[in-house]
Amino acid sequence: MTGLILKGWEVFQRPLAVLLMAPAILIALPFTILVQIRSPGPLLHASVREGRGGAEFKMLKLRTMIPNAEYNLISLLEKADGAEEHWRRYGFVTNDPRIAGPAAQIARRFSIDELPQLLNVAKGEMNLIGPRPMPTVMVNCMSPADRAARRTLKPGMTGLWQVSGRSNLPIKMMGRLDHRYVNRRSVALDIGILIRTFGVVIKGDGAY
């Protein structure tokens, strides 16, 4: 019975994501315009992430960095002392100069740049709640048990990692939290995570 309830809950998230798209567009639009004024380029950024079963998909975000920012990452990591070690441990660069201005910084801090992932949910590539979608190279930094656990579910827009410290936690801790979520998954846990997500987003904790 629990499995059927979870399956129904997962299916329900797809039409719910469609309903949330209209208000999401209204929230994201001003930031998109300001980023375009500061740094003209694509509206969205698609990055390859690992989904259920290890299958890769293109995760969408509002573009908050200069165009082709990924090509500048290697030189950026080489120039700043400790930057590469920090990136491998946490998955981001502190005080990243590639961020396209104040509007982009605000969008990132309050997770507005994540709203296009509603389209990923509507397409069935993601859930609203689940393991954090990560590139395979970073998933491989996790323990074999953690990797295997997170690959049993679709990744989520939010999850246990996001409400437990987000980017303040190292990638290996993310793997452990995702594993814990997989083992304890329930509709009640998902709703609790959703409620906690609003508080985390409003505070802007752990977002860079």
N, C-alpha and C positions, 0 to 999 in steps of 0.2 A: 504493500500500500504506500509506504514512504517513497519508493521509487516512482510510482505513478504520480504522486503529488509533486515531486521534484521535476518530473518530466513535464507535467502540465504547467508548472511555474516557469520553466525554461521557455516553453512555447509561448506563453502569455507575454513574455518580455519583448517579443518581436513587434506585435501591434502596439504595445505600450511605447516602444521607442519611436514608432511612426507618429504617435500622438504628441510626443514631446518635441518633435522636430521643429514645429512652428514657433513655439516660445524660445527654443534654443537659437534659432536663426535671428530672432529679434534681439536676443541678448548678445550674440556674437557679432552682429552686423557693425555696430559702431567701432569695435576694436579692429575688425577686418579693414574698414575704410581707413582708419588711422595708420595701420601698418602699411597699407598700400601707398599712402601719401609719403610715408617715411622711407619705404623700401619697396618699390614696384616689383611685382612678380606674381607667381601663382598664389591663388587664394588659400589653397590647401596644401598640406605636405603629407605625402604617403610614404610610410616607412615599412619595410618588410619585418613582420613579427611572426613568432611561432604560435600556432593555434593548437586546437585539440589534435592529439595523435602526432604532434610534431609537424603538421602541415603548415606551410607558410601562407600568409595573406598580407594584404596591404592595409595597415592601420592608418586611419585618417586623423589629422589634427589641423587646426588653424595654423597657417604658416606664421611663426613668430620670430623666425631668424632670417637673415639675409639669404637671397637665393643661392642654391648650391652650397649651403653651409656645411654639409657633410664632407665636402671635398677639402674644407679648410681645417677639419678636425685634427688630422695628423700633424700638420705644422703647428697648430695651437698647442697640442700636447707636448710637442718637442721644445717649445719656447719657454713655457712656464714651469718653474721648479715644482716637482711633485704633482703636476697636473695629470700625467699619465697614470700614476699609481692611484690617485683619487678617482679618476674615471673608471679604472678597472674595478675599484672597490665599491663605488657608489653609482656609477653609470651616468654621471653628469659632470660638467665643468663649472667650477665656482666663478662668479663674475664673468660669465661668458660674453665676450665682445661681439659675438655673432648675433645676439638678440637685437631685433630691429626696433629699438626705441622704447620709451616709457609705456606706451599702450600695449606693446607686446609683452613687456615685463609684467604688467598688471594682469593681462590675460593668462599668463603662465602661473602667476602667484595664486590666482583664484580659480584655476583649472578651467577657464573658459575655452582655452585652446583644445580641450578634450571633447567638447560638445559634438564635433563631427563624427565621433565614434558611434553616435546613435545610428548612423547609417550602417556601420559595421554590424550593430546589433540587429537592425532590421533585415539585413542580408543573411543573418544566421551565422556570421563569422565570430561574433562575440556575444557575451551576455552582459546585462547591466552589472552583475556581481560575479566575480570569479578571480582566478589568478591574474596577476599583472601581465599584460602582453609584453614580451621581451624579445629582442633579437636572439637567434639561436646561439650566437657567440657568447652572450651573457648567460643564457640558460645553462650552457656547458660549464659555467663557473660554479654551479650549484652541485650539491651531492647527488649521486645517482638515484637515491631514493626520492629526493625532492623533485628531481627532473621527471621521474616516472610518474609521480603523483600529480604534478601540475598538468601533465600532458593528457590526463584522463578527462579534463573538462575544457570547455571553451574559456578563453580569457575574458576578463571583465573590465568594464569602465572603472569600477571601483572594487575594493576587496579588503581583506583583512590587513594587508600591507598598508594600504592607503590610510586606514584609520588608526594605524599603530605607529606612525612616525614618518611614513612616506620616504622621501629621499634622504632623510636623516639616518636611515638604516642602511647598512651595507647589503649588497646583492645576495650574499649567502643567507642573511637573516630573512630577506624576502622569500627565498626558497623554503625556509623552515615555516614561515607564516602561511605560505600557499599550501604546503603539505598539511598543516594543521587545519586549514579551511576545508580541504578536500575530505579529511577524516571526519569533520564535524558538520559538514554541510547540511543545512535544513532551510526551509522557508523562513522560519523565525530568525535564524542567524542572518540570512540575507536581508531581511527587513531591518534588523538591528544595525547592520553595516550601512544600509542606505541612510538611516536616521543619523548615525554618527558621521557619515560623509558630509552632510550639510554643515555640521559644526566645524569640521576640519577645513572645508573649503572656505567658509566665512572667515576663519582665522588666518588662512593662507599658510598654515604650518607645513613645513617640509616640502614646499614647492619652490623651484628655482628656475 
